[in-house]
Amino acid sequence: MAISPRTNRDRLLLTITKEDFGLEFRVVARGGIRRGIRLEKAFWISLKQMAESRKCTIGMLIEEIAESATNTGNLTSAIRVACINGLADENIVLRKLASIRTINAILLACPSPAFALASSKKILTFNASFQQLVKRQLPIGASNDARLNLKLALDLNVADIFAQLDAGEIPIASGFVIGVGERRHRGQLNIVRAPVPEPELLMAFVNG
């Protein structure tokens, strides 16, 4: 049975190109010592990013790696391991930051009504100011049963909002309507993408 190729959306890993396997030779100098090092392009990129985040030079990083790799005798392998470890540590930090817990904290810290919206247009979480807005403008929304029937409509299509945000437009302004039964309230939102990889969320801040 033939196996259909994965689409970009289905892929588990980024596509590896022929250029990714090519070795680049560079001479790195530090402390009067010149080292000729041959590494794949991805590791040179990783070293550059690590140096920028630590506000140092690539030479300083390699000198530190060389000092810790005296027992192995293989500097290039030590550099590769250091790059992988550095990316793993950074990933742990980013995963802690990129969470629903962080989204809740941002919304709670915001004094204006705000909420997080899924791509299905379902409100996943909101702050106290938004809850008060609903109670004030839609008094029927004070009951638990009525809150379950709260409807939200945006002037812009959610898919279009994500596309505009991906194109670099920040924030996106949109009108909105919330309603329960026959009651409606119209207002304006500023919308940004929530800093989480999954699920795709929007953070909406009421400004009028």
C-alpha positions in Angstrom: 0.0 0.0 0.0 1.4 3.4 -1.0 2.0 5.9 1.8 1.0 9.4 0.9 3.6 12.1 1.7 3.1 14.2 4.7 1.9 17.7 4.2 3.7 20.6 5.9 0.9 20.8 8.5 1.2 17.0 9.2 5.0 16.9 9.6 6.4 16.2 13.0 9.8 17.8 12.2 11.0 20.6 10.0 12.2 19.6 6.6 15.9 18.9 6.4 17.6 20.2 3.2 20.8 19.2 1.6 22.4 22.5 2.7 21.7 21.5 6.3 24.3 18.7 6.0 27.0 20.9 4.6 30.0 21.7 6.9 31.2 25.3 7.3 34.8 25.9 8.3 35.4 29.0 10.5 38.4 30.2 12.4 37.5 31.4 15.9 40.0 33.3 18.0 39.8 33.9 21.7 42.5 34.6 24.3 45.3 34.4 21.7 44.2 30.9 20.6 43.0 30.4 17.1 40.8 27.3 16.5 39.7 26.1 13.1 36.3 24.5 13.5 34.1 22.6 11.0 30.4 22.4 11.9 27.1 22.1 10.2 25.3 25.4 9.5 22.6 24.7 12.1 25.2 24.6 14.9 26.8 27.9 13.8 23.3 29.5 13.9 22.7 28.0 17.4 26.1 29.3 18.6 25.3 32.8 17.3 21.9 32.8 19.0 23.4 31.6 22.3 26.1 34.3 22.1 23.6 37.0 21.4 21.3 35.9 24.3 24.4 35.8 26.7 25.8 39.1 25.3 29.2 37.5 24.5 31.1 36.4 21.4 31.1 32.9 19.8 34.8 32.8 20.7 34.0 33.2 24.4 31.4 30.4 24.2 33.8 28.0 22.4 36.6 28.8 24.8 34.3 27.8 27.7 33.2 24.6 25.9 36.8 23.7 25.2 37.7 24.1 28.8 34.9 21.8 29.9 35.7 19.2 27.1 39.4 18.7 28.0 38.7 15.0 28.9 36.8 14.2 25.7 39.4 15.6 23.3 36.7 16.2 20.7 35.8 19.9 20.6 33.3 19.7 17.7 31.3 17.0 19.5 31.3 19.1 22.7 30.1 22.1 20.8 27.2 20.1 19.3 26.2 18.8 22.7 26.4 22.3 24.2 24.2 23.7 21.5 21.6 20.9 22.0 21.7 21.4 25.8 21.4 25.2 25.4 18.3 24.8 23.1 16.8 22.2 25.5 17.2 24.6 28.5 15.7 27.5 26.5 12.8 25.3 25.4 12.0 24.4 29.0 11.8 28.1 30.0 9.7 29.0 26.9 7.3 26.1 27.6 6.7 27.4 31.1 6.0 30.9 29.8 3.9 29.7 26.9 1.0 28.3 28.8 -2.6 28.9 29.6 -1.5 29.8 33.1 0.5 32.7 31.6 -2.5 33.8 29.5 -4.7 33.8 32.7 -2.1 35.9 34.5 -2.0 38.5 31.6 -5.8 38.8 31.6 -6.0 39.1 35.3 -3.4 41.9 35.3 -5.3 43.8 32.7 -7.7 46.5 34.2 -9.9 46.5 31.1 -12.3 43.7 30.1 -10.4 41.0 28.3 -10.7 37.3 27.3 -9.0 34.5 25.4 -10.7 33.2 22.3 -10.2 29.9 20.6 -10.2 29.5 16.8 -13.7 28.1 17.2 -14.8 31.4 18.7 -15.3 29.9 22.1 -14.2 32.0 25.0 -11.8 29.9 27.1 -11.0 32.3 29.9 -11.7 35.9 30.9 -10.9 38.4 33.6 -13.2 39.9 36.3 -13.6 43.1 34.3 -15.1 41.2 31.4 -17.4 39.3 33.7 -18.6 42.7 35.2 -19.1 44.0 31.7 -21.4 41.1 30.8 -23.3 41.4 34.1 -23.7 45.2 33.6 -24.7 45.2 29.9 -26.5 41.9 29.9 -28.1 41.5 33.4 -29.6 38.1 32.4 -26.0 36.9 32.2 -25.7 36.9 36.0 -27.2 33.4 36.2 -25.0 30.4 35.5 -27.4 28.9 32.9 -27.6 32.2 31.0 -23.8 32.5 30.9 -23.6 29.2 29.2 -25.7 30.7 26.4 -23.5 33.8 25.9 -22.9 34.4 22.2 -20.0 36.3 20.7 -19.7 37.6 17.1 -16.8 39.5 15.6 -16.9 41.9 12.7 -13.8 40.1 11.3 -13.5 36.4 10.5 -11.3 34.6 13.0 -9.3 32.9 10.3 -8.6 36.3 8.7 -7.5 37.7 12.1 -5.0 34.9 12.5 -3.7 35.5 8.9 -3.3 39.2 9.6 -1.4 38.6 12.8 0.8 36.1 11.0 1.6 38.8 8.5 2.8 41.0 11.3 -0.2 43.3 11.8 -0.4 44.0 15.6 -2.9 44.6 17.1 -6.0 43.9 15.0 -9.0 46.1 15.7 -12.5 44.6 15.4 -16.0 45.3 16.5 -17.8 42.7 18.5 -21.2 41.8 19.7 -22.0 39.7 22.8 -25.5 38.6 23.5 -27.8 36.4 25.7 -31.3 35.7 24.4 -32.6 39.0 22.9 -30.1 41.2 24.7 -27.0 42.5 22.8 -24.0 44.7 23.6 -21.7 46.0 20.9 -18.1 47.2 21.4 -14.6 47.4 20.0 -11.7 45.1 20.6 -7.9 45.1 20.1 -6.8 41.6 19.4 -3.3 39.9 19.5 -2.2 36.3 19.3 -1.8 34.5 22.6 1.9 33.4 23.2 1.1 29.7 23.3 1.9 27.2 20.5 -1.2 25.0 21.1 -4.1 25.6 21.0 -4.2 28.7 18.8 -5.7 31.4 20.9 -6.4 35.1 20.5 -6.3 37.6 23.4 -9.0 40.2 23.0 -9.0 43.5 25.0 -12.2 45.6 25.1 -11.4 49.3 24.4 -14.9 50.7 23.9 
